């Protein structure tokens, strides 16, 4: 559904969220005023308060609406593979590809971590947790070779490792020597599945 087909109130809300997202990414939370958001959205300042009680609530909604895990989680739940290794490799590639398409979200995440000390993360986690569990169940379905670890730990390690892969690809990949770039995803999958110790 495109924004033109939304009822007027919902369309205005979507325009406010879009304007706020752009300004938060460009100027940070404290560098963005409600007046600037209204101007960017092309509405009167008072109209914002019909949709959002304050700037912090607006930021939270931007964070929730723009969170890449809305695309990442369905993508990794849909991963395919006959073996655990094939499944992990496909899920990891899908996750990294989704993050590559949503790089602007990192700005919002850093604002949350630096300016709010991560205080809204639990709220976001509660909204995403059902999809995380769906991935966990899909991950372990019929895979007897997995160690008896709690499902949330298996998924947390997966998300943490491959999020760090995506982040380091963005930040330092161009500066790495070729031997640290070649087959890096394969190496991360191997580390996730088998660790770094020779058995």
N, C-alpha and C positions, 0 to 999 in steps of 0.2 A: 504494500500500500504506500503510495507516495504522499507527500505532505499536502498537496493540493486537494486530495480526496478526504482529508481529515476534517472533522468539525472545526469551526473557527477557533474555539478555545484550545483544543488540542494542537492545532496548527501553530497558534501563538506560543504555546508552551514549548513545542519543538523548536521554534525559531529562537526562543530565549535560551534554551539549552545549547543550541548550535553556536549562538553568539558568545555565550559564557564559556563554552569549551574552547573556542578559538582564542578568546582573550586570556583565559587562565593559562593556556599553553604558551602564548606569546609573552605575557607580562607577569605570570605568577598570580597567586591568590591575593596577596596584599597589594599588588600593583594594579589590580582590577577593581573598579568601582561598579556599584549597581547602576550608576548613571551611564557609565561607558557601555555596560551590557545592554541597557535600554536603547542607547543610541545605535549600537551595532545591530540590534534586532529590529530597529526602526519602529519602536513603540514608545509610549510615554512611560516615564519612570514609575509612576504609580501602578501601571498595568503589571509590572513584574510582581508586585506584592499581592496581586490577585492569584498568582500561581505559586509563589515561593515566599515564605514568611521572612527570610533573611538570606544574606549572601552565603553563609555556611551551609544552609540547607540546599541552596542552589548548587553549590560545589559538590555536595554529597550526591545529588541527583545526576550531575554531570559524570561523576566518577562511576556511578552505577550504570548509567545508560551507555557510556563509552567503554566500559570494561571489556577488553578483548576476550575474556573467558566466556562471554556469551556466544562467541564464534569458536573459540578454542575447544571448549568442553564438548560440544556436539561433534566437532571434527575428530577429536581423539576417541570419543565413544564409538564413532563409525570406523575406526581403524580396522584393517584386515591383516590376516596372517595365519597361516596354518600352525606355525610354531610360535613360542613365546618371543623368540628373537625377532621373527618377522613382524609380529604384532607390535612389539616395542619400537622397532625401527620405523614402522609406518606411523604409529601414534606420535613419535618424536618429530618426524618430518612434518606431519600435519600441524603440530603445535608451533614449531618454529616458523612455518610458513604463515600461520595466522598472525603471529607477533610481528613478522616482517611487514605485514600489511597494516599494522596498527601502531607504528612506532610513536605516533603522537601521544599515545596513552602513557608512555614512560614519563613524559613531562608531568602528567596529572598524578601519576603514582609518586614521583619524587616530591611534588607539592604536598601530597598527603603525608609522606614519610618525614619530610623536613619541617613543613610549616604546622602540621597537625600532630606530629609524633605518632602517626599511625592510628589515631584514636577511632577512625571510622572503619578500619579494616575488619573488626569483628562483625559489623553490620553487613558488609559486603560478603564476608565469608558465609554468614547465615543464608544469604540469598543464593549463593553458588553451591553450597554443600550438597544439596540433593543431586546435582549433576556430577559432582565429584564422586559421590557414592555410586552413581550409575557407571562411571568409568572404572571405579574400583571393582565392581562386580563383573563388568565386562573383561577386565584385565585378568581376573583370577578364574574365570569360568572354565572349568575343565582343565586346569593347568596344575597337575599334581606335582610337578617338579619344583614349584616355588617353596621357599623356606616358610615355616609357620610364623610369619610376621603379621602384625595387625594390618588390616587393609588400609587404614588411613596412613600408616607409615610408608607402605609401598607406594601409594599415590603421592604422598608428600615428597618423597625422595625423587620420584619421576618428575614432578612439576618443578621442584627446586633445581635439579640437575639440568633439565632442558631449558628452563627459563634462564639459568646462568649461561648456558650455551648461546642462546639467542642474544643475551645482553652483551656477552664478550665478543660475539660476531659483530655487533653494532659498534662497540666502543674501540676494540683493539685489533680486529681482524686484519685491516689494511697494513698494520705495522708489524705483523707477525712474519717470521721467516716462513718460506714455503712449506718446510717440513712440519710446521705447526698448523698449517691450514689444510693440507692434503689429508683426506679421509678423516677429518676431525669428527664429523657426526658418527661415523662408524666406531671411532675410538670412544666417544661418549656412550654409545649404546653398549659397547663391551664393558666399560667401567660400570655402568648401571647394572648390567646383568651378572658380571663376574667379579667386580672389584678390581683392585690393582695388585693384589698379592698372587704370586704363583702358588698354586696348591701343591 
